[in-house]
């Protein structure tokens, strides 16, 4: 019962993130008819995708903890490359993604290691957060933990849908930013 509620909550948070993206675009470009048409089209496609997405639940309790740890690893590594080595955030995330993509080749028999690059790359999106939004490691740690929880909550949903990792990272950073503003 709890697992189903976690899936539903994660699914609702993803929907809110998508709607937030579209609302921000629409708010900034109110007078542009092409952008408005694009937003309406995107909204229609999202509704179709949401309707076709199953909310199945599976039990992977130990894998959940490792997934969150991998998201944290990708976020912190990307953030360190950006802050300490003055690397651009896109280059840092690309480098982390490239290096981690080779890890499953060394562990061919381990099925969980094959999913590790996805979690690390999701964390790399969190680590790309601008320094004006993410001023320290505490912010990145909290954002990556929330993003990891969202990734675990949507593990069996949105397969083959592009933008899942970026949306999850955006959601984790936004939630962390709101928490930091309230505190």
C-alpha atoms as one frame of an Amber mdcrd trajectory, in Angstrom:
protein
   0.000   0.000   0.000   2.775   2.442   0.926   4.757   1.611  -2.218   1.750
   2.407  -4.370   1.313   5.760  -2.583   5.006   6.567  -3.092   4.635   5.791
  -6.801   1.561   7.993  -7.012   3.262  10.841  -5.147   6.323  10.613  -7.401
   4.083  10.552 -10.454   2.207  13.645  -9.244   5.498  15.461  -8.581   6.635
  14.690 -12.137   3.354  16.025 -13.496   3.773  19.205 -11.442   7.346  19.626
 -12.726   6.170  19.294 -16.321   3.340  21.734 -15.738   5.781  24.129 -14.049
   8.052  24.008 -17.098   5.172  24.726 -19.439   3.743  27.476 -17.235   7.129
  29.211 -17.029   7.520  29.082 -20.806   4.006  30.376 -21.338   4.430  33.135
 -18.759   7.671  34.405 -20.347   6.371  34.259 -23.920   2.750  35.360 -23.496
   2.581  37.301 -26.746   4.217  34.697 -28.989   1.580  32.575 -30.733   4.111
  29.953 -31.892   5.323  29.361 -28.350   1.735  29.181 -27.105   0.904  26.589
 -29.765   4.002  24.598 -28.782   2.955  24.647 -25.117  -0.555  23.446 -25.982
   0.881  20.659 -28.158   3.307  19.649 -25.401   0.460  19.615 -22.890  -1.625
  17.333 -25.134   1.321  14.957 -25.610   1.984  14.901 -21.864  -1.636  14.010
 -21.120  -1.458  11.131 -23.608   1.814   9.946 -22.047   0.402  10.148 -18.525
  -2.669   8.137 -19.518  -0.505   5.347 -20.984   1.962   5.189 -18.087   1.342
   2.251 -15.731   1.960   2.647 -12.010   3.309  -0.806 -11.208   5.180  -1.483
  -7.982   8.161  -3.749  -7.449  10.341  -4.330  -4.421  14.023  -3.413  -4.712
  14.757  -2.043  -1.248  18.558  -2.411  -1.284  18.722  -1.222  -4.873  16.808
   1.908  -3.838  19.511   2.895  -1.380  22.225   2.307  -3.978  20.286   4.279
  -6.593  20.106   7.280  -4.267  23.835   6.898  -3.536  24.624   6.817  -7.268
  22.563   9.958  -7.867  24.500  11.646  -5.060  27.804  10.470  -6.552  26.971
  11.909  -9.991  25.765  15.202  -8.521  28.728  15.741  -6.234  31.273  14.773
  -8.885  29.757  17.130 -11.446  29.504  19.928  -8.872  33.176  19.467  -7.887
  34.248  19.592 -11.537  32.259  22.805 -11.999  33.363  24.591  -8.832  36.889
  23.363  -8.156  38.129  22.916 -11.708  36.088  25.763 -13.290  34.744  23.368
 -15.913  31.513  24.304 -17.650  28.520  22.470 -16.270  27.682  20.881 -19.620
  31.232  19.603 -20.083  31.378  18.327 -16.487  28.087  16.435 -16.800  29.131
  15.041 -20.173  32.457  13.868 -18.770  30.793  12.187 -15.788  28.261  10.529
 -18.102  30.950   9.367 -20.499  33.181   7.865 -17.820  30.336   6.149 -15.962
  28.950   4.667 -19.172  31.960   2.333 -19.353  31.510   0.863 -15.839  28.943
  -1.833 -16.862  31.519  -3.235 -19.306  33.645  -4.314 -16.335  30.722  -6.025
 -14.540  28.908  -7.800 -17.368  27.110 -10.322 -15.137  25.687  -7.800 -12.648
  22.257  -6.586 -13.789  22.085  -3.790 -11.211  25.399  -2.259 -12.317  23.865
  -1.921 -15.780  21.355   0.551 -14.325  23.993   2.526 -12.424  24.921   4.930
 -15.280  21.319   6.122 -15.425  21.318   7.114 -11.754  24.756   8.723 -11.933
  23.809  10.683 -15.040  20.604  11.842 -13.338  22.811  13.096 -10.525  25.040
  14.841 -13.058  22.023  16.935 -14.052  21.621  17.946 -10.400  25.322  18.849
 -10.248  24.862  21.181 -13.218  22.832  23.571 -11.060  24.005  27.167 -11.265
  26.120  28.371  -8.340  23.671  31.188  -7.642  21.002  28.550  -6.944  23.240
  25.874  -5.371  25.792  27.772  -3.300  27.236  24.830  -1.352  27.572  21.083
  -0.942  24.670  20.891   1.497  22.292  22.093  -1.208  23.656  19.569  -3.718
  23.444  16.771  -1.141  19.809  17.522  -0.344  18.886  18.043  -4.006  20.538
  14.794  -5.057  18.820  12.891  -2.245  15.407  14.240  -3.247  16.168  13.518
  -6.899  17.253   9.992  -5.968  13.975   9.474  -4.127  12.073  10.721  -7.181
  14.091   8.385  -9.403  13.311   5.446  -7.144   9.650   6.437  -7.044   9.429
   6.522 -10.840  11.711   3.551 -11.477   9.093   1.469 -13.281   7.402   4.355
 -15.086   8.225   6.606 -18.038  10.330   4.003 -19.861  11.253   5.329 -23.283
  10.035   8.838 -22.482  12.722  11.419 -23.132  13.578  14.005 -20.516  12.873
  11.866 -17.459  16.281  12.346 -15.844  16.383  16.090 -16.466  12.846  16.511
 -15.166  13.668  14.550 -12.027  16.795  16.633 -11.456  14.805  19.820 -11.993
  12.198  18.618  -9.515  14.821  17.766  -6.900  16.547  21.131  -7.277  13.273
  23.088  -7.180  12.066  21.261  -4.072  15.432  21.839  -2.394  15.381  25.508
  -3.396  11.892  25.925  -1.918  12.986  24.188   1.276  16.046  26.448   1.543
  13.859  29.528   1.035  11.488  28.451   3.806  14.329  27.809   6.266
